Amino acid sequence: MTQTPSKPNFKTAPGHQVLAAAGKKALRPGGYTATEKLFAWANFQPGETVLELAASFGYSAIALAQRYGVRVVGVEKNLDSVARARANIAAARLTDQVDIVEGDIFHLDRITEQFDYVLAEAILTMQSEAGKAKILAGICDRLKPNGQFLSHELRAEGTDAKAIRQDLSTTIRVNAAPLSADGWLAACQQAGLTVEQQDAGPMSLLNPSRIAQEEGVSTLLTIGWNMLTRPILRQRILAMRETFIRHGNDLGYVALMARKAS
Protein backbone atom coordinates (compact mmCIF):
# COMPACT_ATOMS: atom_id res chain seq x y z
CA MET A 1 0.00 0.00 0.00
CA THR A 2 1.32 3.44 -0.95
CA GLN A 3 1.56 5.83 1.96
CA THR A 4 0.25 9.32 1.29
CA PRO A 5 2.64 12.01 2.55
CA SER A 6 1.23 13.84 5.55
CA LYS A 7 0.43 17.52 5.18
CA PRO A 8 2.45 19.96 7.27
CA ASN A 9 0.98 21.14 10.54
CA PHE A 10 0.86 24.84 9.74
CA LYS A 11 0.58 25.76 13.42
CA THR A 12 4.16 24.60 13.94
CA ALA A 13 5.60 24.41 10.39
CA PRO A 14 8.60 26.59 9.47
CA GLY A 15 7.65 30.00 8.13
CA HIS A 16 8.83 29.29 4.57
CA GLN A 17 6.45 26.32 4.34
CA VAL A 18 3.56 28.48 5.52
CA LEU A 19 4.36 31.20 2.98
CA ALA A 20 4.76 28.68 0.16
CA ALA A 21 1.41 27.12 1.04
CA ALA A 22 -0.17 30.58 0.79
CA GLY A 23 1.29 31.05 -2.70
CA LYS A 24 4.43 33.07 -1.99
CA LYS A 25 7.16 32.46 -4.58
CA ALA A 26 10.12 34.58 -3.45
CA LEU A 27 11.02 33.30 0.02
CA ARG A 28 14.15 35.35 0.66
CA PRO A 29 14.44 38.54 2.72
CA GLY A 30 15.44 40.80 -0.17
CA GLY A 31 13.20 39.17 -2.76
CA TYR A 32 14.11 38.81 -6.42
CA THR A 33 15.72 42.26 -6.35
CA ALA A 34 18.57 41.12 -4.09
CA THR A 35 19.04 37.91 -6.10
CA GLU A 36 19.33 39.90 -9.33
CA LYS A 37 22.06 42.02 -7.76
CA LEU A 38 24.04 38.86 -7.04
CA PHE A 39 23.69 37.74 -10.66
CA ALA A 40 24.75 41.15 -11.97
CA TRP A 41 27.89 41.09 -9.80
CA ALA A 42 28.69 37.54 -10.89
CA ASN A 43 28.54 38.25 -14.63
CA PHE A 44 28.11 34.53 -15.40
CA GLN A 45 29.66 33.28 -18.62
CA PRO A 46 28.54 30.20 -20.62
CA GLY A 47 30.38 27.08 -19.53
CA GLU A 48 31.24 28.33 -16.05
CA THR A 49 30.27 26.22 -13.07
CA VAL A 50 27.96 26.97 -10.13
CA LEU A 51 27.45 25.06 -6.89
CA GLU A 52 24.05 25.88 -5.36
CA LEU A 53 23.43 25.03 -1.70
CA ALA A 54 20.01 23.73 -0.63
CA ALA A 55 18.79 23.41 -4.22
CA SER A 56 15.31 22.17 -3.24
CA PHE A 57 13.28 21.24 -6.35
CA GLY A 58 15.93 22.55 -8.76
CA TYR A 59 13.99 25.54 -10.05
CA SER A 60 16.74 28.12 -9.56
CA ALA A 61 19.41 25.73 -10.89
CA ILE A 62 17.35 25.19 -14.04
CA ALA A 63 16.78 28.93 -14.43
CA LEU A 64 20.51 29.66 -14.08
CA ALA A 65 21.39 27.08 -16.72
CA GLN A 66 18.76 28.34 -19.15
CA ARG A 67 19.50 32.01 -18.63
CA TYR A 68 23.29 32.02 -18.55
CA GLY A 69 24.44 28.74 -20.07
CA VAL A 70 26.31 27.74 -16.91
CA ARG A 71 26.62 24.22 -15.56
CA VAL A 72 25.01 23.85 -12.13
CA VAL A 73 25.43 21.28 -9.38
CA GLY A 74 22.88 21.58 -6.61
CA VAL A 75 23.24 20.09 -3.13
CA GLU A 76 20.01 19.02 -1.41
CA LYS A 77 19.58 17.00 1.78
CA ASN A 78 15.94 15.94 1.38
CA LEU A 79 15.71 12.79 -0.77
CA ASP A 80 12.17 13.54 -1.95
CA SER A 81 13.30 16.99 -3.08
CA VAL A 82 16.28 15.46 -4.90
CA ALA A 83 13.96 13.09 -6.79
CA ARG A 84 11.58 15.90 -7.70
CA ALA A 85 14.45 18.15 -8.78
CA ARG A 86 15.87 15.48 -11.06
CA ALA A 87 12.44 14.98 -12.64
CA ASN A 88 12.18 18.73 -13.23
CA ILE A 89 15.65 18.79 -14.79
CA ALA A 90 14.76 15.91 -17.09
CA ALA A 91 11.53 17.65 -18.11
CA ALA A 92 13.57 20.77 -18.95
CA ARG A 93 16.00 18.60 -20.99
CA LEU A 94 18.97 19.87 -19.00
CA THR A 95 20.41 16.63 -17.62
CA ASP A 96 23.73 17.37 -19.32
CA GLN A 97 23.91 20.82 -17.71
CA VAL A 98 22.26 20.54 -14.26
CA ASP A 99 22.69 17.89 -11.59
CA ILE A 100 21.21 17.69 -8.09
CA VAL A 101 23.12 15.54 -5.61
CA GLU A 102 21.97 14.31 -2.23
CA GLY A 103 24.25 15.86 0.34
CA ASP A 104 24.68 17.91 3.48
CA ILE A 105 25.86 21.53 3.35
CA PHE A 106 27.97 20.77 6.44
CA HIS A 107 29.95 18.19 4.44
CA LEU A 108 30.82 19.95 1.19
CA ASP A 109 34.18 18.18 1.32
CA ARG A 110 32.37 15.13 -0.08
CA ILE A 111 32.11 17.01 -3.38
CA THR A 112 35.47 16.79 -5.09
CA GLU A 113 34.93 19.37 -7.83
CA GLN A 114 35.79 23.05 -7.46
CA PHE A 115 33.50 25.71 -8.93
CA ASP A 116 33.62 29.22 -10.36
CA TYR A 117 30.73 30.23 -8.08
CA VAL A 118 28.98 29.04 -4.95
CA LEU A 119 25.44 30.37 -4.47
CA ALA A 120 23.72 30.32 -1.05
CA GLU A 121 20.56 32.29 -0.26
CA ALA A 122 18.77 32.40 3.13
CA ILE A 123 20.72 29.38 4.40
CA LEU A 124 23.46 30.63 6.71
CA THR A 125 21.01 32.75 8.73
CA MET A 126 19.53 29.58 10.19
CA GLN A 127 22.88 28.26 11.47
CA SER A 128 24.72 28.79 14.74
CA GLU A 129 27.98 30.74 14.82
CA ALA A 130 29.95 27.49 14.61
CA GLY A 131 27.65 26.23 11.85
CA LYS A 132 28.14 29.37 9.81
CA ALA A 133 31.93 29.06 10.15
CA LYS A 134 31.94 25.39 9.09
CA ILE A 135 29.76 25.97 6.04
CA LEU A 136 31.73 29.03 4.95
CA ALA A 137 35.00 27.08 5.26
CA GLY A 138 33.47 24.37 3.07
CA ILE A 139 32.35 26.97 0.54
CA CYS A 140 35.87 28.40 0.35
CA ASP A 141 37.28 24.92 -0.26
CA ARG A 142 34.79 24.25 -3.08
CA LEU A 143 35.68 27.48 -4.92
CA LYS A 144 38.35 27.63 -7.57
CA PRO A 145 41.09 30.21 -7.00
CA ASN A 146 39.52 33.62 -7.72
CA GLY A 147 36.06 32.02 -7.48
CA GLN A 148 33.06 33.95 -6.16
CA PHE A 149 30.72 33.28 -3.25
CA LEU A 150 27.26 34.80 -3.83
CA SER A 151 25.24 35.25 -0.64
CA HIS A 152 21.83 36.72 0.28
CA GLU A 153 20.92 36.56 3.97
CA LEU A 154 18.92 38.14 6.76
CA ARG A 155 20.51 41.11 8.52
CA ALA A 156 19.91 42.39 12.07
CA GLU A 157 21.45 45.67 13.23
CA GLY A 158 21.41 47.68 16.44
CA THR A 159 21.61 46.83 20.11
CA ASP A 160 18.50 44.61 20.14
CA ALA A 161 19.88 41.90 17.86
CA LYS A 162 19.34 39.24 20.54
CA ALA A 163 15.68 40.22 20.96
CA ILE A 164 15.22 40.20 17.19
CA ARG A 165 16.63 36.68 17.00
CA GLN A 166 14.30 35.48 19.74
CA ASP A 167 11.23 37.07 18.13
CA LEU A 168 12.09 35.65 14.72
CA SER A 169 12.68 32.16 16.06
CA THR A 170 9.35 32.25 17.90
CA THR A 171 7.43 33.57 14.92
CA ILE A 172 8.89 31.58 12.03
CA ARG A 173 9.42 28.41 14.10
CA VAL A 174 13.02 28.05 12.92
CA ASN A 175 16.25 28.98 14.65
CA ALA A 176 17.19 32.36 13.20
CA ALA A 177 20.57 33.92 13.89
CA PRO A 178 21.03 36.87 11.51
CA LEU A 179 24.20 38.92 11.73
CA SER A 180 24.79 42.60 11.17
CA ALA A 181 26.18 43.66 7.80
CA ASP A 182 29.62 43.99 9.41
CA GLY A 183 29.15 40.59 11.04
CA TRP A 184 28.51 38.90 7.69
CA LEU A 185 31.61 40.55 6.23
CA ALA A 186 33.71 39.37 9.17
CA ALA A 187 32.38 35.81 8.89
CA CYS A 188 33.38 35.69 5.22
CA GLN A 189 36.82 37.12 5.93
CA GLN A 190 37.46 34.56 8.66
CA ALA A 191 36.75 31.82 6.10
CA GLY A 192 39.26 33.24 3.62
CA LEU A 193 36.77 35.11 1.44
CA THR A 194 37.17 38.81 0.64
CA VAL A 195 33.93 40.76 0.18
CA GLU A 196 34.11 42.88 -2.97
CA GLN A 197 30.44 43.85 -3.44
CA GLN A 198 27.79 44.47 -0.81
CA ASP A 199 24.25 45.79 -0.67
CA ALA A 200 21.72 46.03 2.15
CA GLY A 201 18.07 46.97 2.33
CA PRO A 202 14.81 46.53 4.23
CA MET A 203 12.96 43.28 4.79
CA SER A 204 10.56 42.93 1.84
CA LEU A 205 9.30 39.38 2.34
CA LEU A 206 5.74 40.41 3.26
CA ASN A 207 5.57 43.89 1.76
CA PRO A 208 2.42 43.86 -0.42
CA SER A 209 3.70 46.41 -2.95
CA ARG A 210 6.96 44.47 -3.40
CA ILE A 211 5.06 41.20 -3.81
CA ALA A 212 2.92 42.77 -6.54
CA GLN A 213 5.98 44.30 -8.22
CA GLU A 214 8.22 41.22 -8.14
CA GLU A 215 5.79 38.31 -8.20
CA GLY A 216 2.73 39.84 -9.84
CA VAL A 217 -0.67 41.05 -8.72
CA SER A 218 -2.06 37.54 -9.26
CA THR A 219 0.34 36.17 -6.62
CA LEU A 220 -0.65 38.92 -4.18
CA LEU A 221 -4.33 38.10 -4.73
CA THR A 222 -3.67 34.38 -4.27
CA ILE A 223 -1.93 35.01 -0.95
CA GLY A 224 -4.78 37.26 0.15
CA TRP A 225 -7.41 34.67 -0.76
CA ASN A 226 -5.57 31.88 1.04
CA MET A 227 -5.21 34.05 4.12
CA LEU A 228 -8.91 34.87 4.00
CA THR A 229 -10.07 31.27 3.62
CA ARG A 230 -7.45 29.47 5.72
CA PRO A 231 -7.36 30.94 9.25
CA ILE A 232 -4.16 29.21 10.37
CA LEU A 233 -2.24 30.62 7.41
CA ARG A 234 -3.67 34.06 8.16
CA GLN A 235 -2.65 33.82 11.82
CA ARG A 236 0.90 32.72 11.05
CA ILE A 237 1.51 35.21 8.24
CA LEU A 238 0.13 38.17 10.16
CA ALA A 239 2.31 37.24 13.13
CA MET A 240 5.39 37.13 10.89
CA ARG A 241 4.51 40.45 9.28
CA GLU A 242 3.97 42.09 12.69
CA THR A 243 7.43 40.92 13.79
CA PHE A 244 9.03 42.24 10.60
CA ILE A 245 7.31 45.62 11.01
CA ARG A 246 8.11 45.91 14.72
CA HIS A 247 11.81 45.43 14.03
CA GLY A 248 11.70 47.22 10.69
CA ASN A 249 14.39 49.77 11.54
CA ASP A 250 16.94 47.06 12.38
CA LEU A 251 15.86 44.10 10.25
CA GLY A 252 16.59 43.63 6.57
CA TYR A 253 18.67 41.77 4.03
CA VAL A 254 22.28 41.76 2.99
CA ALA A 255 23.58 40.64 -0.38
CA LEU A 256 27.28 40.22 -0.98
CA MET A 257 29.85 38.83 -3.37
CA ALA A 258 33.04 37.53 -1.78
CA ARG A 259 36.07 36.22 -3.66
CA LYS A 260 38.56 33.49 -2.87
CA ALA A 261 42.19 34.49 -3.32
CA SER A 262 43.79 33.55 -6.62
C-alpha positions as CSV (number, residue, x, y, z in Angstrom):
1,M,0.0,0.0,0.0
2,T,1.3,3.4,-0.9
3,Q,1.6,5.8,2.0
4,T,0.2,9.3,1.3
5,P,2.6,12.0,2.5
6,S,1.2,13.8,5.5
7,K,0.4,17.5,5.2
8,P,2.4,20.0,7.3
9,N,1.0,21.1,10.5
10,F,0.9,24.8,9.7
11,K,0.6,25.8,13.4
12,T,4.2,24.6,13.9
13,A,5.6,24.4,10.4
14,P,8.6,26.6,9.5
15,G,7.7,30.0,8.1
16,H,8.8,29.3,4.6
17,Q,6.4,26.3,4.3
18,V,3.6,28.5,5.5
19,L,4.4,31.2,3.0
20,A,4.8,28.7,0.2
21,A,1.4,27.1,1.0
22,A,-0.2,30.6,0.8
23,G,1.3,31.0,-2.7
24,K,4.4,33.1,-2.0
25,K,7.2,32.5,-4.6
26,A,10.1,34.6,-3.5
27,L,11.0,33.3,0.0
28,R,14.2,35.3,0.7
29,P,14.4,38.5,2.7
30,G,15.4,40.8,-0.2
31,G,13.2,39.2,-2.8
32,Y,14.1,38.8,-6.4
33,T,15.7,42.3,-6.4
34,A,18.6,41.1,-4.1
35,T,19.0,37.9,-6.1
36,E,19.3,39.9,-9.3
37,K,22.1,42.0,-7.8
38,L,24.0,38.9,-7.0
39,F,23.7,37.7,-10.7
40,A,24.8,41.2,-12.0
41,W,27.9,41.1,-9.8
42,A,28.7,37.5,-10.9
43,N,28.5,38.2,-14.6
44,F,28.1,34.5,-15.4
45,Q,29.7,33.3,-18.6
46,P,28.5,30.2,-20.6
47,G,30.4,27.1,-19.5
48,E,31.2,28.3,-16.1
49,T,30.3,26.2,-13.1
50,V,28.0,27.0,-10.1
51,L,27.4,25.1,-6.9
52,E,24.1,25.9,-5.4
53,L,23.4,25.0,-1.7
54,A,20.0,23.7,-0.6
55,A,18.8,23.4,-4.2
56,S,15.3,22.2,-3.2
57,F,13.3,21.2,-6.4
58,G,15.9,22.5,-8.8
59,Y,14.0,25.5,-10.1
60,S,16.7,28.1,-9.6
61,A,19.4,25.7,-10.9
62,I,17.3,25.2,-14.0
63,A,16.8,28.9,-14.4
64,L,20.5,29.7,-14.1
65,A,21.4,27.1,-16.7
66,Q,18.8,28.3,-19.1
67,R,19.5,32.0,-18.6
68,Y,23.3,32.0,-18.5
69,G,24.4,28.7,-20.1
70,V,26.3,27.7,-16.9
71,R,26.6,24.2,-15.6
72,V,25.0,23.9,-12.1
73,V,25.4,21.3,-9.4
74,G,22.9,21.6,-6.6
75,V,23.2,20.1,-3.1
76,E,20.0,19.0,-1.4
77,K,19.6,17.0,1.8
78,N,15.9,15.9,1.4
79,L,15.7,12.8,-0.8
80,D,12.2,13.5,-1.9
81,S,13.3,17.0,-3.1
82,V,16.3,15.5,-4.9
83,A,14.0,13.1,-6.8
84,R,11.6,15.9,-7.7
85,A,14.4,18.2,-8.8
86,R,15.9,15.5,-11.1
87,A,12.4,15.0,-12.6
88,N,12.2,18.7,-13.2
89,I,15.6,18.8,-14.8
90,A,14.8,15.9,-17.1
91,A,11.5,17.6,-18.1
92,A,13.6,20.8,-19.0
93,R,16.0,18.6,-21.0
94,L,19.0,19.9,-19.0
95,T,20.4,16.6,-17.6
96,D,23.7,17.4,-19.3
97,Q,23.9,20.8,-17.7
98,V,22.3,20.5,-14.3
99,D,22.7,17.9,-11.6
100,I,21.2,17.7,-8.1
101,V,23.1,15.5,-5.6
102,E,22.0,14.3,-2.2
103,G,24.2,15.9,0.3
104,D,24.7,17.9,3.5
105,I,25.9,21.5,3.3
106,F,28.0,20.8,6.4
107,H,29.9,18.2,4.4
108,L,30.8,19.9,1.2
109,D,34.2,18.2,1.3
110,R,32.4,15.1,-0.1
111,I,32.1,17.0,-3.4
112,T,35.5,16.8,-5.1
113,E,34.9,19.4,-7.8
114,Q,35.8,23.0,-7.5
115,F,33.5,25.7,-8.9
116,D,33.6,29.2,-10.4
117,Y,30.7,30.2,-8.1
118,V,29.0,29.0,-4.9
119,L,25.4,30.4,-4.5
120,A,23.7,30.3,-1.1
121,E,20.6,32.3,-0.3
122,A,18.8,32.4,3.1
123,I,20.7,29.4,4.4
124,L,23.5,30.6,6.7
125,T,21.0,32.7,8.7
126,M,19.5,29.6,10.2
127,Q,22.9,28.3,11.5
128,S,24.7,28.8,14.7
129,E,28.0,30.7,14.8
130,A,29.9,27.5,14.6
131,G,27.7,26.2,11.9
132,K,28.1,29.4,9.8
133,A,31.9,29.1,10.1
134,K,31.9,25.4,9.1
135,I,29.8,26.0,6.0
136,L,31.7,29.0,5.0
137,A,35.0,27.1,5.3
138,G,33.5,24.4,3.1
139,I,32.4,27.0,0.5
140,C,35.9,28.4,0.3
141,D,37.3,24.9,-0.3
142,R,34.8,24.3,-3.1
143,L,35.7,27.5,-4.9
144,K,38.3,27.6,-7.6
145,P,41.1,30.2,-7.0
146,N,39.5,33.6,-7.7
147,G,36.1,32.0,-7.5
148,Q,33.1,34.0,-6.2
149,F,30.7,33.3,-3.2
150,L,27.3,34.8,-3.8
151,S,25.2,35.3,-0.6
152,H,21.8,36.7,0.3
153,E,20.9,36.6,4.0
154,L,18.9,38.1,6.8
155,R,20.5,41.1,8.5
156,A,19.9,42.4,12.1
157,E,21.4,45.7,13.2
158,G,21.4,47.7,16.4
159,T,21.6,46.8,20.1
160,D,18.5,44.6,20.1
161,A,19.9,41.9,17.9
162,K,19.3,39.2,20.5
163,A,15.7,40.2,21.0
164,I,15.2,40.2,17.2
165,R,16.6,36.7,17.0
166,Q,14.3,35.5,19.7
167,D,11.2,37.1,18.1
168,L,12.1,35.6,14.7
169,S,12.7,32.2,16.1
170,T,9.4,32.2,17.9
171,T,7.4,33.6,14.9
172,I,8.9,31.6,12.0
173,R,9.4,28.4,14.1
174,V,13.0,28.0,12.9
175,N,16.3,29.0,14.6
176,A,17.2,32.4,13.2
177,A,20.6,33.9,13.9
178,P,21.0,36.9,11.5
179,L,24.2,38.9,11.7
180,S,24.8,42.6,11.2
181,A,26.2,43.7,7.8
182,D,29.6,44.0,9.4
183,G,29.1,40.6,11.0
184,W,28.5,38.9,7.7
185,L,31.6,40.6,6.2
186,A,33.7,39.4,9.2
187,A,32.4,35.8,8.9
188,C,33.4,35.7,5.2
189,Q,36.8,37.1,5.9
190,Q,37.5,34.6,8.7
191,A,36.7,31.8,6.1
192,G,39.3,33.2,3.6
193,L,36.8,35.1,1.4
194,T,37.2,38.8,0.6
195,V,33.9,40.8,0.2
196,E,34.1,42.9,-3.0
197,Q,30.4,43.8,-3.4
198,Q,27.8,44.5,-0.8
199,D,24.2,45.8,-0.7
200,A,21.7,46.0,2.2
201,G,18.1,47.0,2.3
202,P,14.8,46.5,4.2
203,M,13.0,43.3,4.8
204,S,10.6,42.9,1.8
205,L,9.3,39.4,2.3
206,L,5.7,40.4,3.3
207,N,5.6,43.9,1.8
208,P,2.4,43.9,-0.4
209,S,3.7,46.4,-3.0
210,R,7.0,44.5,-3.4
211,I,5.1,41.2,-3.8
212,A,2.9,42.8,-6.5
213,Q,6.0,44.3,-8.2
214,E,8.2,41.2,-8.1
215,E,5.8,38.3,-8.2
216,G,2.7,39.8,-9.8
217,V,-0.7,41.0,-8.7
218,S,-2.1,37.5,-9.3
219,T,0.3,36.2,-6.6
220,L,-0.7,38.9,-4.2
221,L,-4.3,38.1,-4.7
222,T,-3.7,34.4,-4.3
223,I,-1.9,35.0,-1.0
224,G,-4.8,37.3,0.1
225,W,-7.4,34.7,-0.8
226,N,-5.6,31.9,1.0
227,M,-5.2,34.0,4.1
228,L,-8.9,34.9,4.0
229,T,-10.1,31.3,3.6
230,R,-7.4,29.5,5.7
231,P,-7.4,30.9,9.3
232,I,-4.2,29.2,10.4
233,L,-2.2,30.6,7.4
234,R,-3.7,34.1,8.2
235,Q,-2.7,33.8,11.8
236,R,0.9,32.7,11.1
237,I,1.5,35.2,8.2
238,L,0.1,38.2,10.2
239,A,2.3,37.2,13.1
240,M,5.4,37.1,10.9
241,R,4.5,40.5,9.3
242,E,4.0,42.1,12.7
243,T,7.4,40.9,13.8
244,F,9.0,42.2,10.6
245,I,7.3,45.6,11.0
246,R,8.1,45.9,14.7
247,H,11.8,45.4,14.0
248,G,11.7,47.2,10.7
249,N,14.4,49.8,11.5
250,D,16.9,47.1,12.4
251,L,15.9,44.1,10.3
252,G,16.6,43.6,6.6
253,Y,18.7,41.8,4.0
254,V,22.3,41.8,3.0
255,A,23.6,40.6,-0.4
256,L,27.3,40.2,-1.0
257,M,29.9,38.8,-3.4
258,A,33.0,37.5,-1.8
259,R,36.1,36.2,-3.7
260,K,38.6,33.5,-2.9
261,A,42.2,34.5,-3.3
262,S,43.8,33.5,-6.6
